[in-house]
Each structure stands twice: as C-alpha cells, then as structure tokens.
Amino acid sequence: MKFDLFCSLTQAQPGDAHPSHATVFRNFLEQVEVADDLGFGTV
C-alpha cells in the first residue's frame, strides 16, 4: 500500500503569533524532505 501527503500552507497559529511567509514555506520544504526520506510518493 502506498501513502501520500496533503499539505495546506497557512500562517494561522494558536495565539497571536504569525510566522512570515518565508518561514511557512521553509517549514513546508523541510516537511517535504522528511516525507521523501520516509518513502512517501507524493506531497
């Protein structure tokens, strides 16, 4: 069985903290790398 990931990029955070767009995108790319290392086929 193969699994894929769906990601929703958002700045919404608990409280009043709002990371920059660059931080959100950088975190997304890090998650994509980890998913690739774990063998996920599509993000």
CORURCOR-V259998 format. One record per residue. N is the residue number from 1. SS is DSSP state (a for helix, b for strand, c for the rest). Layout:
BEGIN
n->N ss->SS
n->N ss->SS
END
This chain:
BEGIN
n->1 ss->c
n->2 ss->c
n->3 ss->c
n->4 ss->c
n->5 ss->c
n->6 ss->c
n->7 ss->c
n->8 ss->c
n->9 ss->c
n->10 ss->c
n->11 ss->c
n->12 ss->c
n->13 ss->c
n->14 ss->c
n->15 ss->c
n->16 ss->c
n->17 ss->c
n->18 ss->c
n->19 ss->c
n->20 ss->c
n->21 ss->a
n->22 ss->a
n->23 ss->a
n->24 ss->a
n->25 ss->a
n->26 ss->a
n->27 ss->a
n->28 ss->a
n->29 ss->a
n->30 ss->a
n->31 ss->a
n->32 ss->a
n->33 ss->a
n->34 ss->a
n->35 ss->a
n->36 ss->a
n->37 ss->a
n->38 ss->a
n->39 ss->c
n->40 ss->c
n->41 ss->c
n->42 ss->c
n->43 ss->c
END
